[in-house]
Amino acid sequence: MTFRPSCLLVTGGAGFIGSNFIRWVVGHHPDVQVINLDLLTYAANLESLEDVTGVERYYFVRADVRDFAAVSRVLSGNDVETGGDRRAVPAPDCVVHMAAESHVDRSIMGPAVFVDTNVRGTLALLEACRAELARAPRAFRLLHVSTDEVYGSLGERDAAFTEATPLAPNSPYSASKAASDLLVRSYVETFDLPAMITRCSNNYGPYQFPEKLIPLMITRALADQPLPVYGDGLNVRDWLHVEDHARALWAVLTRGRVGEVYNIGGRSEQPNIAVVRTLLKILAKPESLIRYVTDRAGHDRRYAINCDKLCGELGWEPRHTFEAGLAATVGWYLERRGWWERVLSEAYRASNTLYLKSE
């Protein structure tokens, strides 16, 4: 049976995937109100939502997902601070939980914040949802957005991850996401919380913070700076355009089965070095910019997603080929220099620390 949300709460909605998802929902579902709850940490950017900020049915609440009281106020539909004003916010009937620390390299440098945000934040949200549904029972859905990294690493000839693949996380980031996945599962089984989990492959597209591979390489290449590539560059990822991801999340939220896990993949496996070389070709930059650097500790060799369950049950298919999607993404970064130049100092500081050390 189709679930028809009237008011959607998105945690972490000022981040890359969150902002693209909110824009997609606002653009495709004019009857749905959207509340964006975000703490605005380093990778979040309200400029990514400038085109929906003036929409009457969009609300922004600056709050920490770890703050049970703040999340509870939003879930109950109380007046909250929205952009400096107090507004009556409708009580949401569904939550898409994206608020998370997500950069593997940062998790290696400082695991504690990943456990705190990704595990304790998810726990606070689950408890707030459970308390709100006890206070005011209603049709409700919670969609927890996770990652294929919880499955660990694949060999060159291994079959792609399915929803039945055992969890085997290899980084503090992926371990924190696996823990949050298991918390969600436990609330479904123990408390009958109507929740679902999605696990996606690597996303790319507009508004991505330039510490991640594709925007990092684009922005550095435009400045003729060295492009750091881990190890031999042959680590393989399955690339998913963020708009295809947004469509998949909506399909799972509205038509997925409660308690289920759905994998979301782009069916576009690519070695990292091939991605970098393609970007250089699009930008007409020389391959001499590539600099191989010491491999990351615990670097997973290959990810691949089997999304047959999602496609078979819900009729979703990725619409963007990697070649066309990557070219369009490069075009977006060329056109939106102002957006990424304003956040570049933090992204480059991190990349220099992580990859290039002395640059």
PELINGI-V894141 format. One record per residue. N is the residue number from 1. RES is the residue in one small letter. OMEGA is omega in degrees with one decimal (999 if undefined). Layout:
n->(N:N)
res->(RES:RES)
omega->(OMEGA:OMEGA)
This chain:
n->(1:2:3:4:5:6:7:8:9:10:11:12:13:14:15:16:17:18:19:20:21:22:23:24:25:26:27:28:29:30:31:32:33:34:35:36:37:38:39:40:41:42:43:44:45:46:47:48:49:50:51:52:53:54:55:56:57:58:59:60:61:62:63:64:65:66:67:68:69:70:71:72:73:74:75:76:77:78:79:80:81:82:83:84:85:86:87:88:89:90:91:92:93:94:95:96:97:98:99:100:101:102:103:104:105:106:107:108:109:110:111:112:113:114:115:116:117:118:119:120:121:122:123:124:125:126:127:128:129:130:131:132:133:134:135:136:137:138:139:140:141:142:143:144:145:146:147:148:149:150:151:152:153:154:155:156:157:158:159:160:161:162:163:164:165:166:167:168:169:170:171:172:173:174:175:176:177:178:179:180:181:182:183:184:185:186:187:188:189:190:191:192:193:194:195:196:197:198:199:200:201:202:203:204:205:206:207:208:209:210:211:212:213:214:215:216:217:218:219:220:221:222:223:224:225:226:227:228:229:230:231:232:233:234:235:236:237:238:239:240:241:242:243:244:245:246:247:248:249:250:251:252:253:254:255:256:257:258:259:260:261:262:263:264:265:266:267:268:269:270:271:272:273:274:275:276:277:278:279:280:281:282:283:284:285:286:287:288:289:290:291:292:293:294:295:296:297:298:299:300:301:302:303:304:305:306:307:308:309:310:311:312:313:314:315:316:317:318:319:320:321:322:323:324:325:326:327:328:329:330:331:332:333:334:335:336:337:338:339:340:341:342:343:344:345:346:347:348:349:350:351:352:353:354:355:356:357:358:359)
res->(m:t:f:r:p:s:c:l:l:v:t:g:g:a:g:f:i:g:s:n:f:i:r:w:v:v:g:h:h:p:d:v:q:v:i:n:l:d:l:l:t:y:a:a:n:l:e:s:l:e:d:v:t:g:v:e:r:y:y:f:v:r:a:d:v:r:d:f:a:a:v:s:r:v:l:s:g:n:d:v:e:t:g:g:d:r:r:a:v:p:a:p:d:c:v:v:h:m:a:a:e:s:h:v:d:r:s:i:m:g:p:a:v:f:v:d:t:n:v:r:g:t:l:a:l:l:e:a:c:r:a:e:l:a:r:a:p:r:a:f:r:l:l:h:v:s:t:d:e:v:y:g:s:l:g:e:r:d:a:a:f:t:e:a:t:p:l:a:p:n:s:p:y:s:a:s:k:a:a:s:d:l:l:v:r:s:y:v:e:t:f:d:l:p:a:m:i:t:r:c:s:n:n:y:g:p:y:q:f:p:e:k:l:i:p:l:m:i:t:r:a:l:a:d:q:p:l:p:v:y:g:d:g:l:n:v:r:d:w:l:h:v:e:d:h:a:r:a:l:w:a:v:l:t:r:g:r:v:g:e:v:y:n:i:g:g:r:s:e:q:p:n:i:a:v:v:r:t:l:l:k:i:l:a:k:p:e:s:l:i:r:y:v:t:d:r:a:g:h:d:r:r:y:a:i:n:c:d:k:l:c:g:e:l:g:w:e:p:r:h:t:f:e:a:g:l:a:a:t:v:g:w:y:l:e:r:r:g:w:w:e:r:v:l:s:e:a:y:r:a:s:n:t:l:y:l:k:s:e)
omega->(-178.0:174.4:-175.9:-178.0:174.2:179.0:-172.8:172.6:177.0:173.8:-177.0:-173.9:176.4:176.1:-175.3:-177.5:-178.6:-178.6:177.4:178.4:179.3:179.2:-179.6:-179.5:-179.7:-177.8:-174.0:-175.6:-174.6:179.4:-176.4:173.2:-175.7:174.2:179.0:177.7:-175.7:178.6:-178.1:171.8:-165.7:-174.7:178.7:-175.5:179.9:174.3:178.6:-178.5:-178.6:-175.8:176.3:-174.9:-179.0:-179.7:-172.7:-176.0:174.9:-179.2:172.7:177.0:176.0:-178.5:-178.6:-179.5:177.4:-176.6:-176.5:-177.3:-179.0:179.1:179.7:179.0:179.3:-178.4:-177.0:176.9:177.5:172.4:179.9:174.7:176.7:178.6:177.6:178.2:173.4:-179.7:172.4:-179.1:180.0:177.4:-177.6:174.8:172.6:-179.9:168.8:-170.8:179.5:-175.5:-177.0:162.8:-168.4:-174.7:-175.2:-176.4:177.6:179.5:176.9:179.3:-177.1:-175.4:-169.3:-177.7:178.5:177.0:-177.2:-178.0:-170.6:-178.9:-178.4:177.3:177.9:178.0:179.7:179.1:179.4:179.4:178.7:178.0:-179.7:179.3:-179.1:179.7:173.7:180.0:-175.6:-177.7:178.6:172.8:-168.9:172.3:170.3:176.5:-180.0:-175.4:-176.7:-169.4:174.9:-178.1:178.3:-178.5:-179.1:-172.4:177.6:169.2:-174.5:-175.3:-179.4:174.8:-178.6:177.5:167.5:178.9:179.8:178.3:179.1:177.7:-179.5:-174.9:-175.0:177.6:174.7:176.9:-176.1:175.9:179.1:177.2:176.8:178.5:179.4:175.1:-177.5:174.1:179.0:178.8:-178.1:179.3:173.0:-174.7:-174.0:-172.5:-178.1:176.7:-176.7:-175.4:175.5:-179.1:169.3:176.5:-173.3:172.9:-176.6:178.6:171.6:-179.6:-176.5:175.0:178.2:-178.4:-171.4:164.6:178.4:-166.4:-171.4:179.1:176.5:-179.2:179.1:-174.4:177.9:179.2:178.6:178.4:-178.6:177.4:-180.0:178.8:-176.3:179.1:-177.7:169.8:179.6:178.2:-174.6:172.4:-171.9:175.4:174.8:-171.6:-176.2:177.3:-172.4:177.3:173.7:177.5:179.5:178.7:179.9:178.8:178.4:179.2:179.8:-178.9:-172.6:-174.9:178.8:-179.6:178.7:178.1:-175.6:171.5:177.0:173.4:177.8:-179.4:-178.4:-176.9:-177.5:177.8:-179.4:169.6:-178.9:-176.6:177.0:177.0:-178.8:179.7:177.5:177.5:179.5:178.8:179.2:-176.7:-178.2:178.0:-175.7:176.7:176.0:176.0:-177.8:175.2:176.7:-177.7:-179.0:-175.3:178.8:176.7:177.4:-174.1:178.8:-174.1:-175.2:168.6:173.2:-174.5:167.7:-178.1:-178.8:-179.3:179.3:-177.8:-177.5:-176.8:-169.2:175.2:178.7:171.9:173.9:-178.6:-176.9:166.6:-177.7:-177.2:-179.4:179.9:-180.0:178.1:178.7:178.6:175.9:178.6:179.6:-179.7:175.3:-177.9:-173.3:-179.8:-177.9:-178.7:-174.3:178.3:-179.7:179.9:-170.9:-175.0:179.0:180.0:-178.3:176.0:179.8:-177.4:178.1:178.7:-173.7:-169.3:-165.5:174.0:-170.7:-176.4:999)
